[in-house]
Amino acid sequence: MSDKKIVVAGAGGFIGGHLVDYLLKQGYRNIRAIDIKPFSDWYQVFDEAENRVADLCEKDNCISACDGVDEVYNLAADMGGIGFIENNKAMCMLSVLINTHLLMAAKDAGVERFFYSSSACVYNADKQKDADVVPLKEADAYPAMPEDGYGWEKLFSERMCRHFREDFGIKARVARFHNVYGPYGTWEGGREKAPAAICRKVIHAKATGKHEIEIWGDGTQTRSFMYIDDCLYGVEKIIHSDVVEPLNLGSDELVTINQLVSIAEEIGGIKLNRTYKLDAPKGVNGRNSDNTLIQEKLGWAPNIKLRDGLEKTYRWIFDEYAKKYDVASITV
């Protein structure tokens, strides 16, 4: 295990940083961690890894990244929360260059296994119109009608992985992430996901004494949220499996956004007056993960309860908020 040379693309990001940490703890010692951001902007940096700053949209950088490598984990993408995705469709689409060039480089370098992090945004929008949604099976990605921009890029890159596996023998594996959250991620600035944004808003309300919270949409839209620890365990199981089709990797614990707010309020020990920004980006009305296939193939599915994961996330964001804004007068 420790002799394998591994590349983690997007290692400066939320999931990528956690993945480097996870792999190091599993005994891997030859990890090449790569991200376009300067090291000062990486969420986590580990001295035990070979850390590089490089733009993986460029083919030459992908060739260098894959040199002498056994496994590639591609988590690199230009993305964020629903507000970012809906307002930056071209930027999201350009991430297709990363996966394309990494696959080409991996083929030429003789990489054995390749993991691609896809998204539930690949699913047909017609199946997500109702908040009381039927959980999405992997087959529901076709006929194709994914989320514009980001979803199309993910679906196309899934097909690239499939054809590189079929034509060139790379053991490419794909997971469709469903709303991953946890500590050491974006919690403000516009790219944060709903759990982090809501935790921040609750903390801000406590810090300022303004007991109000703005919710995007009407709060009835439904989602499932997967804690980072479940994501990491699932990623390693999937890349080392014999499962060739994309697998859902997400919790099947469905909640409304209003319920998510209530959980964060409970953790924070506060009740807030809610206002609803109905013209804000809110995504599809309902989305949940059907975990039948991953349970069948791997004998496991994400199982960390939202309340447990959100409390850990809230406490980390609380500490970050307190440090940034020099707040010492509020309690968790």
C-alpha atoms as a printed R data frame, in Angstrom:
    type eleno elety resid chain resno       x      y       z
1   ATOM     1    CA   MET     A     1   0.000  0.000   0.000
2   ATOM     2    CA   SER     A     2   2.635  2.526   1.033
3   ATOM     3    CA   ASP     A     3   4.606  1.933  -2.197
4   ATOM     4    CA   LYS     A     4   1.820  3.170  -4.474
5   ATOM     5    CA   LYS     A     5   2.330  6.581  -6.051
6   ATOM     6    CA   ILE     A     6  -0.913  8.555  -5.901
7   ATOM     7    CA   VAL     A     7  -2.026 11.860  -7.382
8   ATOM     8    CA   VAL     A     8  -4.797 13.865  -5.729
9   ATOM     9    CA   ALA     A     9  -5.955 16.565  -8.146
10  ATOM    10    CA   GLY     A    10  -7.752 19.391  -6.396
11  ATOM    11    CA   ALA     A    11  -5.859 18.707  -3.175
12  ATOM    12    CA   GLY     A    12  -6.171 22.316  -2.038
13  ATOM    13    CA   GLY     A    13  -9.953 22.098  -2.011
14  ATOM    14    CA   PHE     A    14 -12.372 20.902   0.633
15  ATOM    15    CA   ILE     A    15 -12.740 17.238  -0.351
16  ATOM    16    CA   GLY     A    16  -9.237 16.978  -1.834
17  ATOM    17    CA   GLY     A    17  -7.574 18.185   1.355
18  ATOM    18    CA   HIS     A    18  -9.528 15.713   3.443
19  ATOM    19    CA   LEU     A    19  -8.666 12.939   0.962
20  ATOM    20    CA   VAL     A    20  -4.917 13.569   1.251
21  ATOM    21    CA   ASP     A    21  -5.251 13.413   5.041
22  ATOM    22    CA   TYR     A    22  -7.312 10.214   4.821
23  ATOM    23    CA   LEU     A    23  -4.856  8.470   2.493
24  ATOM    24    CA   LEU     A    24  -1.897  9.414   4.670
25  ATOM    25    CA   LYS     A    25  -3.685  7.939   7.674
26  ATOM    26    CA   GLN     A    26  -4.360  4.764   5.662
27  ATOM    27    CA   GLY     A    27  -0.613  4.277   5.247
28  ATOM    28    CA   TYR     A    28   0.004  5.745   1.794
29  ATOM    29    CA   ARG     A    29   3.275  7.658   1.737
30  ATOM    30    CA   ASN     A    30   3.825  8.617  -1.906
31  ATOM    31    CA   ILE     A    31   1.130 11.215  -2.479
32  ATOM    32    CA   ARG     A    32   1.422 14.018  -5.018
33  ATOM    33    CA   ALA     A    33  -1.049 16.737  -4.029
34  ATOM    34    CA   ILE     A    34  -1.858 19.284  -6.747
35  ATOM    35    CA   ASP     A    35  -4.051 22.374  -6.937
36  ATOM    36    CA   ILE     A    36  -4.151 25.584  -8.969
37  ATOM    37    CA   LYS     A    37  -4.431 27.740  -5.851
38  ATOM    38    CA   PRO     A    38  -1.348 29.083  -4.052
39  ATOM    39    CA   PHE     A    39  -0.496 27.099  -0.931
40  ATOM    40    CA   SER     A    40  -1.770 29.935   1.258
41  ATOM    41    CA   ASP     A    41  -5.272 29.301  -0.132
42  ATOM    42    CA   TRP     A    42  -5.263 25.517   0.352
43  ATOM    43    CA   TYR     A    43  -7.674 24.378   3.049
44  ATOM    44    CA   GLN     A    44  -5.203 21.790   4.304
45  ATOM    45    CA   VAL     A    45  -1.521 21.279   3.487
46  ATOM    46    CA   PHE     A    46   0.407 18.199   4.618
47  ATOM    47    CA   ASP     A    47   4.198 18.203   4.726
48  ATOM    48    CA   GLU     A    48   4.233 14.432   4.205
49  ATOM    49    CA   ALA     A    49   2.864 14.888   0.681
50  ATOM    50    CA   GLU     A    50   4.606 16.182  -2.431
51  ATOM    51    CA   ASN     A    51   2.692 19.436  -2.822
52  ATOM    52    CA   ARG     A    52   2.497 21.221  -6.159
53  ATOM    53    CA   VAL     A    53   0.783 24.325  -7.502
54  ATOM    54    CA   ALA     A    54  -0.247 23.711 -11.125
55  ATOM    55    CA   ASP     A    55  -3.117 24.427 -13.522
56  ATOM    56    CA   LEU     A    56  -4.392 21.005 -14.570
57  ATOM    57    CA   CYS     A    57  -6.376 22.505 -17.434
58  ATOM    58    CA   GLU     A    58  -2.966 22.505 -19.157
59  ATOM    59    CA   LYS     A    59  -2.013 19.187 -20.739
60  ATOM    60    CA   ASP     A    60   1.707 19.508 -19.964
61  ATOM    61    CA   ASN     A    61   0.948 19.911 -16.261
62  ATOM    62    CA   CYS     A    62  -1.184 16.757 -16.357
63  ATOM    63    CA   ILE     A    63   1.649 14.853 -18.032
64  ATOM    64    CA   SER     A    64   4.017 15.949 -15.276
65  ATOM    65    CA   ALA     A    65   1.417 15.124 -12.610
66  ATOM    66    CA   CYS     A    66   0.913 11.555 -13.841
67  ATOM    67    CA   ASP     A    67   4.581 10.690 -14.346
68  ATOM    68    CA   GLY     A    68   5.366  7.470 -12.464
69  ATOM    69    CA   VAL     A    69   1.932  7.327 -10.854
70  ATOM    70    CA   ASP     A    70  -0.195  4.257 -10.023
71  ATOM    71    CA   GLU     A    71  -3.509  5.925  -9.118
72  ATOM    72    CA   VAL     A    72  -5.167  9.268  -9.864
73  ATOM    73    CA   TYR     A    73  -7.983 10.807  -7.838
74  ATOM    74    CA   ASN     A    74  -9.486 13.671  -9.827
75  ATOM    75    CA   LEU     A    75 -11.431 16.050  -7.601
76  ATOM    76    CA   ALA     A    76 -10.303 19.219  -9.375
77  ATOM    77    CA   ALA     A    77 -13.037 21.517 -10.698
78  ATOM    78    CA   ASP     A    78 -14.045 25.158 -10.770
79  ATOM    79    CA   MET     A    79 -17.267 25.042  -8.761
80  ATOM    80    CA   GLY     A    80 -19.139 26.147  -5.663
81  ATOM    81    CA   GLY     A    81 -22.636 26.319  -4.255
82  ATOM    82    CA   ILE     A    82 -25.802 26.755  -6.291
83  ATOM    83    CA   GLY     A    83 -25.311 30.520  -6.585
84  ATOM    84    CA   PHE     A    84 -21.887 30.049  -8.165
85  ATOM    85    CA   ILE     A    85 -22.997 27.195 -10.436
86  ATOM    86    CA   GLU     A    86 -25.986 29.049 -11.850
87  ATOM    87    CA   ASN     A    87 -23.989 32.230 -12.503
88  ATOM    88    CA   ASN     A    88 -20.751 30.734 -13.863
89  ATOM    89    CA   LYS     A    89 -21.787 28.050 -16.341
90  ATOM    90    CA   ALA     A    90 -18.948 28.586 -18.797
91  ATOM    91    CA   MET     A    91 -16.330 28.460 -16.036
92  ATOM    92    CA   CYS     A    92 -17.842 25.208 -14.762
93  ATOM    93    CA   MET     A    93 -17.776 23.728 -18.265
94  ATOM    94    CA   LEU     A    94 -14.082 24.513 -18.678
95  ATOM    95    CA   SER     A    95 -13.273 21.948 -15.978
96  ATOM    96    CA   VAL     A    96 -13.747 19.393 -18.749
97  ATOM    97    CA   LEU     A    97 -10.166 20.205 -19.759
98  ATOM    98    CA   ILE     A    98  -8.873 18.884 -16.437
99  ATOM    99    CA   ASN     A    99 -10.426 15.456 -16.697
100 ATOM   100    CA   THR     A   100  -9.704 15.150 -20.429
101 ATOM   101    CA   HIS     A   101  -6.026 15.994 -20.079
102 ATOM   102    CA   LEU     A   102  -5.624 13.913 -16.920
103 ATOM   103    CA   LEU     A   103  -7.113 10.874 -18.669
104 ATOM   104    CA   MET     A   104  -4.830 11.363 -21.679
105 ATOM   105    CA   ALA     A   105  -1.804 11.712 -19.426
106 ATOM   106    CA   ALA     A   106  -2.862  8.747 -17.283
107 ATOM   107    CA   LYS     A   107  -3.185  6.552 -20.362
108 ATOM   108    CA   ASP     A   108   0.277  7.464 -21.625
109 ATOM   109    CA   ALA     A   109   1.828  7.030 -18.158
110 ATOM   110    CA   GLY     A   110   0.293  3.587 -17.640
111 ATOM   111    CA   VAL     A   111  -1.766  4.639 -14.628
112 ATOM   112    CA   GLU     A   112  -3.648  1.612 -13.280
113 ATOM   113    CA   ARG     A   113  -6.642  3.206 -11.541
114 ATOM   114    CA   PHE     A   114  -8.394  6.535 -12.056
115 ATOM   115    CA   PHE     A   115 -11.134  8.040  -9.897
116 ATOM   116    CA   TYR     A   116 -13.442 10.780 -11.140
117 ATOM   117    CA   SER     A   117 -15.656 12.788  -8.797
118 ATOM   118    CA   SER     A   118 -18.918 13.389 -10.607
119 ATOM   119    CA   SER     A   119 -22.061 14.932  -9.158
120 ATOM   120    CA   ALA     A   120 -25.769 14.418  -8.628
121 ATOM   121    CA   CYS     A   121 -26.103 17.438 -10.943
122 ATOM   122    CA   VAL     A   122 -25.875 14.965 -13.842
123 ATOM   123    CA   TYR     A   123 -29.419 13.731 -13.179
124 ATOM   124    CA   ASN     A   124 -32.357 14.471 -15.451
125 ATOM   125    CA   ALA     A   125 -34.031 17.666 -14.265
126 ATOM   126    CA   ASP     A   126 -37.504 16.302 -15.061
127 ATOM   127    CA   LYS     A   127 -37.063 13.788 -12.229
128 ATOM   128    CA   GLN     A   128 -36.337 16.550  -9.678
129 ATOM   129    CA   LYS     A   129 -39.319 18.881 -10.035
130 ATOM   130    CA   ASP     A   130 -41.132 17.732  -6.897
131 ATOM   131    CA   ALA     A   131 -39.849 18.341  -3.368
132 ATOM   132    CA   ASP     A   132 -41.311 14.951  -2.428
133 ATOM   133    CA   VAL     A   133 -38.779 13.413  -4.781
134 ATOM   134    CA   VAL     A   134 -38.323  9.738  -5.625
135 ATOM   135    CA   PRO     A   135 -34.675  8.900  -4.817
136 ATOM   136    CA   LEU     A   136 -32.495  9.063  -7.916
137 ATOM   137    CA   LYS     A   137 -31.181  5.798  -9.304
138 ATOM   138    CA   GLU     A   138 -27.979  5.759 -11.338
139 ATOM   139    CA   ALA     A   139 -29.990  4.998 -14.504
140 ATOM   140    CA   ASP     A   140 -31.887  8.282 -14.075
141 ATOM   141    CA   ALA     A   141 -29.015 10.227 -15.664
142 ATOM   142    CA   TYR     A   142 -30.414  9.199 -19.059
143 ATOM   143    CA   PRO     A   143 -32.077 10.419 -21.213
144 ATOM   144    CA   ALA     A   144 -29.747 13.314 -20.497
145 ATOM   145    CA   MET     A   145 -31.036 16.606 -19.109
146 ATOM   146    CA   PRO     A   146 -28.453 17.519 -16.454
147 ATOM   147    CA   GLU     A   147 -28.024 20.822 -14.672
148 ATOM   148    CA   ASP     A   148 -26.896 23.401 -17.191
149 ATOM   149    CA   GLY     A   149 -23.155 24.016 -17.323
150 ATOM   150    CA   TYR     A   150 -21.785 22.138 -14.336
151 ATOM   151    CA   GLY     A   151 -23.998 19.073 -14.793
152 ATOM   152    CA   TRP     A   152 -23.205 18.745 -18.500
153 ATOM   153    CA   GLU     A   153 -19.479 18.911 -17.809
154 ATOM   154    CA   LYS     A   154 -19.789 16.155 -15.215
155 ATOM   155    CA   LEU     A   155 -21.857 13.903 -17.468
156 ATOM   156    CA   PHE     A   156 -19.476 14.352 -20.401
157 ATOM   157    CA   SER     A   157 -16.468 13.580 -18.199
158 ATOM   158    CA   GLU     A   158 -18.182 10.430 -16.925
159 ATOM   159    CA   ARG     A   159 -18.433  9.252 -20.537
160 ATOM   160    CA   MET     A   160 -14.774 10.063 -21.118
161 ATOM   161    CA   CYS     A   161 -13.885  7.824 -18.175
162 ATOM   162    CA   ARG     A   162 -16.054  5.057 -19.570
163 ATOM   163    CA   HIS     A   163 -14.504  5.172 -23.030
164 ATOM   164    CA   PHE     A   164 -10.931  5.394 -21.758
165 ATOM   165    CA   ARG     A   165 -11.700  2.294 -19.706
166 ATOM   166    CA   GLU     A   166 -13.225  0.494 -22.702
167 ATOM   167    CA   ASP     A   167 -10.633  1.574 -25.265
168 ATOM   168    CA   PHE     A   168  -7.418  1.785 -23.244
169 ATOM   169    CA   GLY     A   169  -7.941 -0.433 -20.210
170 ATOM   170    CA   ILE     A   170  -7.652  2.237 -17.513
171 ATOM   171    CA   LYS     A   171  -9.595  1.107 -14.449
172 ATOM   172    CA   ALA     A   172 -11.655  4.288 -14.308
173 ATOM   173    CA   ARG     A   173 -14.211  4.537 -11.508
174 ATOM   174    CA   VAL     A   174 -16.874  7.226 -11.043
175 ATOM   175    CA   ALA     A   175 -18.845  8.402  -8.005
176 ATOM   176    CA   ARG     A   176 -21.723 10.861  -8.147
177 ATOM   177    CA   PHE     A   177 -21.364 13.012  -5.044
178 ATOM   178    CA   HIS     A   178 -24.515 14.252  -3.326
179 ATOM   179    CA   ASN     A   179 -23.873 17.495  -1.382
180 ATOM   180    CA   VAL     A   180 -20.714 16.798   0.606
181 ATOM   181    CA   TYR     A   181 -20.179 18.930   3.718
182 ATOM   182    CA   GLY     A   182 -17.935 19.131   6.762
183 ATOM   183    CA   PRO     A   183 -15.092 21.118   8.371
184 ATOM   184    CA   TYR     A   184 -12.201 22.662   6.415
185 ATOM   185    CA   GLY     A   185 -14.368 23.901   3.566
186 ATOM   186    CA   THR     A   186 -15.722 27.127   2.114
187 ATOM   187    CA   TRP     A   187 -18.091 28.805   4.576
188 ATOM   188    CA   GLU     A   188 -18.463 32.300   3.140
189 ATOM   189    CA   GLY     A   189 -17.792 34.309  -0.021
190 ATOM   190    CA   GLY     A   190 -20.333 32.834  -2.445
191 ATOM   191    CA   ARG     A   191 -18.956 29.370  -3.199
192 ATOM   192    CA   GLU     A   192 -20.098 27.706   0.025
193 ATOM   193    CA   LYS     A   193 -22.713 24.938   0.019
194 ATOM   194    CA   ALA     A   194 -26.010 25.118   1.906
195 ATOM   195    CA   PRO     A   195 -24.905 23.445   5.207
196 ATOM   196    CA   ALA     A   196 -21.932 25.781   5.610
197 ATOM   197    CA   ALA     A   197 -23.913 28.856   4.553
198 ATOM   198    CA   ILE     A   198 -26.676 28.120   7.036
199 ATOM   199    CA   CYS     A   199 -24.241 27.434   9.871
200 ATOM   200    CA   ARG     A   200 -22.507 30.738   9.138
201 ATOM   201    CA   LYS     A   201 -25.804 32.628   9.078
202 ATOM   202    CA   VAL     A   202 -26.844 31.178  12.451
203 ATOM   203    CA   ILE     A   203 -23.458 32.044  13.955
204 ATOM   204    CA   HIS     A   204 -23.620 35.553  12.475
205 ATOM   205    CA   ALA     A   205 -27.093 36.083  13.941
206 ATOM   206    CA   LYS     A   206 -25.789 35.133  17.389
207 ATOM   207    CA   ALA     A   207 -22.725 37.342  17.055
208 ATOM   208    CA   THR     A   208 -24.619 40.435  15.881
209 ATOM   209    CA   GLY     A   209 -27.775 40.018  17.933
210 ATOM   210    CA   LYS     A   210 -29.843 40.260  14.738
211 ATOM   211    CA   HIS     A   211 -31.931 37.149  15.110
212 ATOM   212    CA   GLU     A   212 -32.843 36.829  11.443
213 ATOM   213    CA   ILE     A   213 -31.901 34.442   8.671
214 ATOM   214    CA   GLU     A   214 -32.434 34.712   4.922
215 ATOM   215    CA   ILE     A   215 -33.191 31.447   3.137
216 ATOM   216    CA   TRP     A   216 -32.834 31.041  -0.617
217 ATOM   217    CA   GLY     A   217 -36.076 29.775  -2.138
218 ATOM   218    CA   ASP     A   218 -39.131 28.978  -0.059
219 ATOM   219    CA   GLY     A   219 -37.326 26.473   2.175
220 ATOM   220    CA   THR     A   220 -39.411 23.503   1.038
221 ATOM   221    CA   GLN     A   221 -36.870 22.246  -1.495
222 ATOM   222    CA   THR     A   222 -35.422 18.901  -0.408
223 ATOM   223    CA   ARG     A   223 -31.877 17.526  -0.388
224 ATOM   224    CA   SER     A   224 -29.669 14.918   1.223
225 ATOM   225    CA   PHE     A   225 -26.264 15.872   2.632
226 ATOM   226    CA   MET     A   226 -23.264 13.559   3.039
227 ATOM   227    CA   TYR     A   227 -20.671 14.141   5.762
228 ATOM   228    CA   ILE     A   228 -17.066 14.179   4.546
229 ATOM   229    CA   ASP     A   229 -16.014 11.024   6.445
230 ATOM   230    CA   ASP     A   230 -18.588  8.950   4.550
231 ATOM   231    CA   CYS     A   231 -17.372 10.487   1.295
232 ATOM   232    CA   LEU     A   232 -13.725  9.583   1.891
233 ATOM   233    CA   TYR     A   233 -14.482  6.000   2.866
234 ATOM   234    CA   GLY     A   234 -16.719  5.610  -0.178
235 ATOM   235    CA   VAL     A   235 -14.160  7.063  -2.581
236 ATOM   236    CA   GLU     A   236 -11.468  4.594  -1.555
237 ATOM   237    CA   LYS     A   237 -13.879  1.661  -1.709
238 ATOM   238    CA   ILE     A   238 -15.064  2.687  -5.180
239 ATOM   239    CA   ILE     A   239 -11.638  3.225  -6.782
240 ATOM   240    CA   HIS     A   240 -10.475 -0.196  -5.588
241 ATOM   241    CA   SER     A   241 -13.701 -1.970  -6.584
242 ATOM   242    CA   ASP     A   242 -14.630 -3.812  -9.753
243 ATOM   243    CA   VAL     A   243 -17.712 -1.613 -10.271
244 ATOM   244    CA   VAL     A   244 -17.418 -0.012 -13.694
245 ATOM   245    CA   GLU     A   245 -20.651  2.008 -13.766
246 ATOM   246    CA   PRO     A   246 -21.039  5.322 -11.918
247 ATOM   247    CA   LEU     A   247 -22.290  4.952  -8.348
248 ATOM   248    CA   ASN     A   248 -24.273  7.334  -6.194
249 ATOM   249    CA   LEU     A   249 -22.199  8.441  -3.225
250 ATOM   250    CA   GLY     A   250 -24.523 10.285  -0.902
251 ATOM   251    CA   SER     A   251 -26.743 10.047   2.126
252 ATOM   252    CA   ASP     A   252 -30.376  9.043   1.628
253 ATOM   253    CA   GLU     A   253 -31.514 11.070   4.678
254 ATOM   254    CA   LEU     A   254 -33.868 13.538   2.979
255 ATOM   255    CA   VAL     A   255 -34.556 16.937   4.580
256 ATOM   256    CA   THR     A   256 -36.056 20.237   3.522
257 ATOM   257    CA   ILE     A   257 -33.916 23.357   3.661
258 ATOM   258    CA   ASN     A   258 -36.222 24.556   6.439
259 ATOM   259    CA   GLN     A   259 -35.386 21.406   8.398
260 ATOM   260    CA   LEU     A   260 -31.678 21.978   7.784
261 ATOM   261    CA   VAL     A   261 -32.044 25.476   9.239
262 ATOM   262    CA   SER     A   262 -33.876 24.070  12.259
263 ATOM   263    CA   ILE     A   263 -31.049 21.617  12.958
264 ATOM   264    CA   ALA     A   264 -28.469 24.424  12.791
265 ATOM   265    CA   GLU     A   265 -30.627 26.561  15.094
266 ATOM   266    CA   GLU     A   266 -30.840 23.696  17.577
267 ATOM   267    CA   ILE     A   267 -27.062 23.270  17.541
268 ATOM   268    CA   GLY     A   268 -26.628 27.008  18.036
269 ATOM   269    CA   GLY     A   269 -29.262 27.200  20.762
270 ATOM   270    CA   ILE     A   270 -31.235 29.942  19.029
271 ATOM   271    CA   LYS     A   271 -34.461 30.524  17.085
272 ATOM   272    CA   LEU     A   272 -34.382 32.984  14.202
273 ATOM   273    CA   ASN     A   273 -36.953 34.921  12.236
274 ATOM   274    CA   ARG     A   274 -36.933 33.564   8.701
275 ATOM   275    CA   THR     A   275 -37.219 35.515   5.471
276 ATOM   276    CA   TYR     A   276 -37.267 33.890   2.070
277 ATOM   277    CA   LYS     A   277 -35.455 35.190  -1.005
278 ATOM   278    CA   LEU     A   278 -37.658 33.681  -3.665
279 ATOM   279    CA   ASP     A   279 -35.678 35.042  -6.614
280 ATOM   280    CA   ALA     A   280 -32.359 33.585  -5.402
281 ATOM   281    CA   PRO     A   281 -30.804 30.506  -7.062
282 ATOM   282    CA   LYS     A   282 -32.203 27.396  -5.389
283 ATOM   283    CA   GLY     A   283 -31.571 24.554  -7.830
284 ATOM   284    CA   VAL     A   284 -34.024 21.713  -8.355
285 ATOM   285    CA   ASN     A   285 -37.040 21.293  -6.077
286 ATOM   286    CA   GLY     A   286 -36.025 17.859  -4.817
287 ATOM   287    CA   ARG     A   287 -33.009 15.551  -4.924
288 ATOM   288    CA   ASN     A   288 -32.131 12.429  -2.949
289 ATOM   289    CA   SER     A   289 -29.749  9.523  -3.396
290 ATOM   290    CA   ASP     A   290 -30.994  6.009  -4.080
291 ATOM   291    CA   ASN     A   291 -28.356  3.831  -2.396
292 ATOM   292    CA   THR     A   292 -29.641  0.458  -3.590
293 ATOM   293    CA   LEU     A   293 -26.816 -0.065  -6.090
294 ATOM   294    CA   ILE     A   294 -23.896  0.953  -3.862
295 ATOM   295    CA   GLN     A   295 -25.291 -1.245  -1.089
296 ATOM   296    CA   GLU     A   296 -25.587 -4.135  -3.530
297 ATOM   297    CA   LYS     A   297 -22.124 -3.669  -5.040
298 ATOM   298    CA   LEU     A   298 -20.082 -2.656  -1.994
299 ATOM   299    CA   GLY     A   299 -22.176 -3.850   0.962
300 ATOM   300    CA   TRP     A   300 -22.080 -0.330   2.383
301 ATOM   301    CA   ALA     A   301 -23.679  3.084   2.008
302 ATOM   302    CA   PRO     A   302 -23.135  6.470   3.694
303 ATOM   303    CA   ASN     A   303 -24.726  6.360   7.152
304 ATOM   304    CA   ILE     A   304 -23.548  9.335   9.248
305 ATOM   305    CA   LYS     A   305 -26.607 11.226  10.497
306 ATOM   306    CA   LEU     A   306 -27.027 14.831   9.390
307 ATOM   307    CA   ARG     A   307 -27.390 16.092  12.951
308 ATOM   308    CA   ASP     A   308 -24.057 14.532  13.949
309 ATOM   309    CA   GLY     A   309 -22.117 15.804  10.953
310 ATOM   310    CA   LEU     A   310 -23.654 19.256  11.030
311 ATOM   311    CA   GLU     A   311 -22.693 19.758  14.669
312 ATOM   312    CA   LYS     A   312 -19.025 19.099  13.857
313 ATOM   313    CA   THR     A   313 -19.265 21.423  10.868
314 ATOM   314    CA   TYR     A   314 -20.974 24.147  12.903
315 ATOM   315    CA   ARG     A   315 -18.315 24.050  15.626
316 ATOM   316    CA   TRP     A   316 -15.491 24.356  13.076
317 ATOM   317    CA   ILE     A   317 -17.168 27.267  11.287
318 ATOM   318    CA   PHE     A   318 -17.838 28.891  14.658
319 ATOM   319    CA   ASP     A   319 -14.113 28.831  15.443
320 ATOM   320    CA   GLU     A   320 -13.223 30.192  11.987
321 ATOM   321    CA   TYR     A   321 -15.820 32.948  12.264
322 ATOM   322    CA   ALA     A   322 -14.623 33.919  15.748
323 ATOM   323    CA   LYS     A   323 -10.991 34.109  14.587
324 ATOM   324    CA   LYS     A   324 -11.751 36.120  11.454
325 ATOM   325    CA   TYR     A   325 -14.119 38.600  13.042
326 ATOM   326    CA   ASP     A   326 -12.475 38.679  16.489
327 ATOM   327    CA   VAL     A   327 -15.644 37.590  18.260
328 ATOM   328    CA   ALA     A   328 -15.227 36.438  21.848
329 ATOM   329    CA   SER     A   329 -18.597 37.250  23.383
330 ATOM   330    CA   ILE     A   330 -20.723 34.403  22.012
331 ATOM   331    CA   THR     A   331 -20.809 30.724  22.823
332 ATOM   332    CA   VAL     A   332 -21.094 27.795  20.471
